[in-house]
């Protein structure tokens, strides 16, 4: 992957984190929120992973921040979607 592509994906991570925090603040349907999040990150796993890492860093500064806790749960859920989840090993 070229450097330019990685930079775009990291920029999308900022947008993905903003979306996760907005959804956590507003509440609402989790499935809709997940679709918005995946759209914001351009369906790139590294964007979601970078957003998740940034959210975890923010949460480490204030473990009682309920909004960041919810945002982290949403980002964790995005990482577990079929789009990003590892395929089962062939038997």
Residue pairs with C-beta under 8 A, 6 or more apart in sequence:
6 46
8 42
9 41
9 42
9 44
9 46
9 47
9 50
10 46
10 47
10 50
12 40
12 41
12 42
12 44
12 47
13 41
13 46
13 47
13 48
13 49
13 50
13 51
13 54
14 51
14 54
15 40
15 41
16 37
16 40
16 41
16 47
16 48
16 50
16 51
16 75
17 51
17 54
17 55
17 71
17 75
18 40
19 33
19 36
19 37
19 40
20 37
20 51
20 55
20 71
20 72
20 74
20 75
21 55
21 67
21 68
21 71
23 33
23 36
23 37
23 70
23 71
23 74
24 67
24 68
24 69
24 70
24 71
24 74
25 67
30 74
30 77
33 74
34 74
34 77
34 78
34 81
37 48
37 74
37 75
37 78
38 48
38 78
38 81
38 83
41 47
41 48
41 51
41 78
43 83
45 79
45 83
45 84
48 75
48 78
48 79
48 84
49 79
51 75
52 72
52 75
52 76
52 78
52 79
55 68
55 71
55 72
55 75
56 72
58 65
58 68
59 65
59 68
59 69
59 72
62 68
78 84
79 85
